[in-house]
Amino acid sequence: MTSGRPTVQLSLQTIGTRRAPSGQAVWRVRRYDWDTTPGILRVARIVLVLGVLLAGGVGVYAALARVNTTRDIAEHLEPLSTTVTTLYRSLADADATVAAGYLSGGVEPTEIQTRYERDLAAATASLAQAGTQAGGEQLTAKRIADITTQLPTYTGLVERARANNRQGFVVGVSYLRRASKLMQDSILPEAAELQQRQAARLDDAYRRAGSVPVVALAACGVSLAGLVWAQVFLLQRTHRVFNVGLVLASVAVIAGLVWWTVAGVASAGSLVGALGHSRSVSDALAPAQIAALQARAFESLELVDRNGGAIEPDFEARMQRLARNNGTGGALGAAQHFATDRQGKALVQAAIDATRGYAAAHRVLRRLDDAGEYPQAVDAAVNSHPASAATTFDRLDAALKSAVEYEHGAFEKDIEHARGWLTGLPAGTGMLALVAAVGVVLGVRQRLEEYR
């Protein structure tokens, strides 16, 4: 009994001494496992999978941002800008039409009454539509509310002016002057500010939609570099040229990069074209329309007031805004700069030629009025003789409308092309990232199995 106890103690000590080296060995394996080829491959697998998934996530986010911004331009911002432009033009045309109709004396011609009522209907519809399209944009909603509030005051003054004119009362001129002043000094500036605000929002949206996705492209490039490194590492360790999984992952990343590059460049090009057409309307042709209509209103008011040319500087200022330096400057000069194709340039040139014709007709009208031939001057302002101010202005107005319609059509084509290039880009980017991740897992696992 006594002799057996030391033996047990020795055995326990022996077992203890044998366990210690075993534990140290496991610790050493765990410590130095990452310095071996299998350990490096395990780390590389984790890093590469996370890298391609992160690159895919960033790419999907960037693609969604571009798709959503382009859709916002096509379905919200540009329609709202068009609505505001229609509102602006309808208001200015109503004022010019009323002033010209007043010159007719008594009951205005049917076509003038119809045009005025059509302008008011268009303005009212545009206000309602703009209010709906503005959504939660508070400043835009405030401007729309201001115009909506002032418009009944304007129409009320116009109706008083027309009623007095029908009865031959001179006081009608005072009401007409007050109505025109309200339109020129308050309502139209509100509409102009509204239009400028929408144009600025459009510019910002175009900038965002056409920006280069630097982070997404950089993440994709880093992932591709990691995949190339992994394949070079395996080539050096295993002397095998290809790893099917890693090659698949590399192809997926390259495909995503090429898709993004082609879609991005093509959509950006179409967006540049769409922006040019949009700016042609908002920054050039629409201001040209307003300037022409305001000039026409001042021309008529000058004859209504019979004040010896006191309003002529206002007319000249609007004509300078329309086409300064014989059409090379002003709004039409800007429109000529924005025009990108032969048809667009031809339409702008037609408007410039019509402006020169209207300016010449106005000079004849002013000579008649200054010479005391007032009835002949009124006839030139109101009636549609071949070279009268009324005819030449209608020609100018029609030329500007044609140019605006053409630019709107060209915008729609370009924005649809931009949206077409982006079709499927977010989903495709995500799918390619998943394919690359699966390729990494399969490719590395194939090599790890060789070390078991």
CORTA-V363588 format. One record per residue. N is the residue number from 1. RES is the residue in one letter. SS is DSSP state (helix for helix, strand for strand, loop for the rest). PHI is phi in whole degrees, -180 to 180 (none if undefined). Layout:
n: (N;N)
res: (RES;RES)
ss: (SS;SS)
phi: (PHI;PHI)
//
This chain:
n: (1;2;3;4;5;6;7;8;9;10;11;12;13;14;15;16;17;18;19;20;21;22;23;24;25;26;27;28;29;30;31;32;33;34;35;36;37;38;39;40;41;42;43;44;45;46;47;48;49;50;51;52;53;54;55;56;57;58;59;60;61;62;63;64;65;66;67;68;69;70;71;72;73;74;75;76;77;78;79;80;81;82;83;84;85;86;87;88;89;90;91;92;93;94;95;96;97;98;99;100;101;102;103;104;105;106;107;108;109;110;111;112;113;114;115;116;117;118;119;120;121;122;123;124;125;126;127;128;129;130;131;132;133;134;135;136;137;138;139;140;141;142;143;144;145;146;147;148;149;150;151;152;153;154;155;156;157;158;159;160;161;162;163;164;165;166;167;168;169;170;171;172;173;174;175;176;177;178;179;180;181;182;183;184;185;186;187;188;189;190;191;192;193;194;195;196;197;198;199;200;201;202;203;204;205;206;207;208;209;210;211;212;213;214;215;216;217;218;219;220;221;222;223;224;225;226;227;228;229;230;231;232;233;234;235;236;237;238;239;240;241;242;243;244;245;246;247;248;249;250;251;252;253;254;255;256;257;258;259;260;261;262;263;264;265;266;267;268;269;270;271;272;273;274;275;276;277;278;279;280;281;282;283;284;285;286;287;288;289;290;291;292;293;294;295;296;297;298;299;300;301;302;303;304;305;306;307;308;309;310;311;312;313;314;315;316;317;318;319;320;321;322;323;324;325;326;327;328;329;330;331;332;333;334;335;336;337;338;339;340;341;342;343;344;345;346;347;348;349;350;351;352;353;354;355;356;357;358;359;360;361;362;363;364;365;366;367;368;369;370;371;372;373;374;375;376;377;378;379;380;381;382;383;384;385;386;387;388;389;390;391;392;393;394;395;396;397;398;399;400;401;402;403;404;405;406;407;408;409;410;411;412;413;414;415;416;417;418;419;420;421;422;423;424;425;426;427;428;429;430;431;432;433;434;435;436;437;438;439;440;441;442;443;444;445;446;447;448;449;450;451;452)
res: (M;T;S;G;R;P;T;V;Q;L;S;L;Q;T;I;G;T;R;R;A;P;S;G;Q;A;V;W;R;V;R;R;Y;D;W;D;T;T;P;G;I;L;R;V;A;R;I;V;L;V;L;G;V;L;L;A;G;G;V;G;V;Y;A;A;L;A;R;V;N;T;T;R;D;I;A;E;H;L;E;P;L;S;T;T;V;T;T;L;Y;R;S;L;A;D;A;D;A;T;V;A;A;G;Y;L;S;G;G;V;E;P;T;E;I;Q;T;R;Y;E;R;D;L;A;A;A;T;A;S;L;A;Q;A;G;T;Q;A;G;G;E;Q;L;T;A;K;R;I;A;D;I;T;T;Q;L;P;T;Y;T;G;L;V;E;R;A;R;A;N;N;R;Q;G;F;V;V;G;V;S;Y;L;R;R;A;S;K;L;M;Q;D;S;I;L;P;E;A;A;E;L;Q;Q;R;Q;A;A;R;L;D;D;A;Y;R;R;A;G;S;V;P;V;V;A;L;A;A;C;G;V;S;L;A;G;L;V;W;A;Q;V;F;L;L;Q;R;T;H;R;V;F;N;V;G;L;V;L;A;S;V;A;V;I;A;G;L;V;W;W;T;V;A;G;V;A;S;A;G;S;L;V;G;A;L;G;H;S;R;S;V;S;D;A;L;A;P;A;Q;I;A;A;L;Q;A;R;A;F;E;S;L;E;L;V;D;R;N;G;G;A;I;E;P;D;F;E;A;R;M;Q;R;L;A;R;N;N;G;T;G;G;A;L;G;A;A;Q;H;F;A;T;D;R;Q;G;K;A;L;V;Q;A;A;I;D;A;T;R;G;Y;A;A;A;H;R;V;L;R;R;L;D;D;A;G;E;Y;P;Q;A;V;D;A;A;V;N;S;H;P;A;S;A;A;T;T;F;D;R;L;D;A;A;L;K;S;A;V;E;Y;E;H;G;A;F;E;K;D;I;E;H;A;R;G;W;L;T;G;L;P;A;G;T;G;M;L;A;L;V;A;A;V;G;V;V;L;G;V;R;Q;R;L;E;E;Y;R)
ss: (loop;helix;helix;helix;helix;helix;helix;helix;helix;helix;helix;helix;helix;helix;helix;helix;helix;helix;helix;helix;helix;helix;helix;helix;helix;helix;helix;helix;helix;helix;helix;helix;helix;helix;helix;loop;helix;helix;helix;helix;helix;helix;helix;helix;helix;helix;helix;helix;helix;helix;helix;helix;helix;helix;helix;helix;helix;helix;helix;helix;helix;helix;helix;helix;helix;helix;helix;helix;helix;helix;helix;helix;helix;helix;helix;helix;helix;helix;helix;helix;helix;helix;helix;helix;helix;helix;helix;helix;helix;helix;helix;helix;helix;helix;helix;helix;helix;helix;helix;helix;helix;helix;helix;loop;loop;loop;loop;loop;loop;helix;helix;helix;helix;helix;helix;helix;helix;helix;helix;helix;helix;helix;helix;helix;helix;helix;helix;helix;helix;helix;helix;helix;helix;helix;loop;loop;loop;helix;helix;helix;helix;helix;helix;helix;helix;helix;helix;helix;helix;helix;helix;helix;helix;helix;helix;helix;helix;helix;helix;helix;helix;helix;helix;helix;helix;helix;loop;loop;loop;loop;helix;helix;helix;helix;helix;helix;helix;helix;helix;helix;helix;helix;helix;helix;helix;helix;helix;helix;helix;helix;helix;helix;helix;helix;helix;helix;helix;helix;helix;helix;helix;helix;helix;helix;helix;helix;helix;helix;helix;loop;loop;loop;loop;helix;helix;helix;helix;helix;helix;helix;helix;helix;helix;helix;helix;helix;helix;helix;helix;helix;helix;helix;helix;helix;helix;helix;helix;helix;loop;loop;loop;loop;loop;helix;helix;helix;helix;helix;helix;helix;helix;helix;helix;helix;helix;helix;helix;helix;helix;helix;helix;helix;helix;helix;helix;helix;helix;helix;helix;helix;helix;helix;helix;helix;helix;helix;helix;helix;helix;helix;helix;helix;helix;helix;helix;helix;helix;helix;helix;helix;helix;helix;helix;helix;helix;helix;helix;helix;helix;helix;helix;helix;helix;helix;helix;loop;loop;loop;loop;loop;loop;helix;helix;helix;helix;helix;helix;helix;helix;helix;helix;helix;loop;loop;loop;loop;loop;loop;loop;helix;helix;helix;helix;helix;helix;helix;helix;helix;loop;loop;loop;helix;helix;helix;helix;helix;helix;helix;helix;helix;helix;helix;helix;helix;helix;helix;helix;helix;helix;helix;helix;helix;helix;helix;helix;helix;helix;helix;helix;helix;loop;loop;loop;helix;helix;helix;helix;helix;helix;helix;helix;helix;loop;loop;loop;loop;loop;loop;helix;helix;helix;helix;helix;helix;helix;helix;helix;helix;helix;helix;helix;helix;helix;helix;helix;helix;helix;helix;helix;helix;helix;helix;helix;helix;helix;helix;helix;helix;helix;helix;helix;helix;loop;loop;helix;helix;helix;helix;helix;helix;helix;helix;helix;helix;helix;helix;helix;helix;helix;helix;helix;helix;helix;helix;helix;helix;helix;helix;helix;loop;loop;loop)
phi: (none;-66;-72;-83;-63;-59;-64;-64;-62;-65;-64;-64;-65;-65;-61;-62;-70;-75;-70;-62;-62;-63;-63;-63;-67;-61;-62;-64;-62;-65;-73;-104;-63;-72;-86;-95;-60;-61;-63;-62;-66;-64;-64;-62;-61;-63;-64;-68;-62;-63;-66;-70;-68;-66;-61;-64;-63;-64;-65;-63;-61;-65;-66;-62;-62;-69;-63;-66;-67;-64;-65;-63;-62;-72;-104;-128;-68;-67;-59;-66;-63;-64;-62;-66;-64;-62;-60;-58;-68;-62;-65;-65;-67;-60;-66;-66;-67;-62;-63;-67;-66;-64;-66;-67;76;64;-83;-67;-57;-59;-65;-72;-61;-64;-66;-62;-65;-65;-63;-64;-63;-65;-65;-64;-64;-66;-62;-65;-68;-64;-62;-71;-71;-67;62;-94;-75;-67;-65;-62;-62;-67;-64;-63;-64;-62;-64;-60;-70;-82;-61;-62;-63;-63;-64;-65;-65;-63;-63;-65;-63;-68;-64;-69;-66;-64;-93;80;-84;-67;-62;-60;-61;-63;-64;-64;-63;-65;-63;-66;-65;-61;-67;-73;-96;-129;-67;-64;-61;-63;-65;-65;-65;-62;-66;-64;-64;-66;-64;-67;-65;-64;-59;-64;-65;-62;-62;-68;-69;-100;-72;-79;-77;-60;-63;-63;-67;-65;-62;-64;-64;-65;-62;-64;-63;-64;-66;-64;-60;-60;-71;-65;-60;-66;-63;-70;-86;-111;61;-110;-70;-117;-123;-55;-64;-70;-64;-61;-63;-64;-61;-62;-65;-64;-60;-63;-65;-66;-59;-61;-65;-64;-63;-66;-66;-66;-67;-64;-63;-67;-66;-62;-64;-62;-63;-61;-67;-65;-68;-58;-79;-70;-98;-133;-69;-64;-60;-65;-60;-65;-61;-64;-67;-66;-61;-63;-64;-66;-59;-69;-63;-64;-74;-65;-73;52;-105;70;88;-68;-92;-57;-60;-66;-61;-63;-64;-69;-68;-66;-66;-72;-152;-77;54;62;98;-82;-122;69;-65;-71;-64;-65;-63;-65;-69;-73;-61;-111;-136;-64;-67;-61;-66;-65;-67;-67;-63;-63;-67;-64;-62;-66;-64;-64;-64;-68;-62;-65;-65;-65;-63;-63;-59;-67;-64;-63;-65;-66;-84;86;-95;-61;-58;-66;-65;-63;-60;-68;-79;-108;-88;-94;-80;-53;-118;-75;-62;-63;-68;-68;-68;-60;-66;-64;-61;-66;-65;-67;-61;-62;-65;-65;-62;-64;-65;-62;-63;-66;-60;-60;-65;-66;-70;-68;-62;-62;-68;-63;-66;-90;-60;78;-64;-62;-65;-63;-63;-64;-64;-65;-65;-66;-61;-64;-64;-62;-60;-63;-60;-66;-66;-71;-62;-59;-75;-65;-64;-73;-98;-84)
//
